[in-house]
Amino acid sequence: MKTCDEPLSSLQQSVRDALLQVIDPEVGENIVDLGLVYGTEVSGNVVKVTFTMTSQACPMGEMLLDDIHAALTRLLPSEIEFDMNLVWEPPWNPDMISAEAKQRLGWS
């Protein structure tokens, strides 16, 4: 799995850009800057997105899953499959929010 420090392929960058459009409705920030997207991986014709929620009891979880699915469906051609990998480890915490998002949220 790619980390934030590794260069992204063109497809991975496109996936990341699409996920920047997915907004957590409770916070009003995109899921990438919130630190909810742990990574993307391209293997052949499969794109795997590993992500989490702020908590297992997230009331907007189904909505976020639908929004991620819709963003990937709009982006990827039909010959590219995607795997949405929802994980709970490591658990999300507010330290994972990007500096830019913290500033937009007034947390700086």
Summary of the structure (lengths in Angstrom):
residues: 108
radius of gyration: 13.5
end to end distance: 29.8
largest distance: 42.8
contacts: 270
relative contact order: 0.20
helix: 31%
strand: 21%
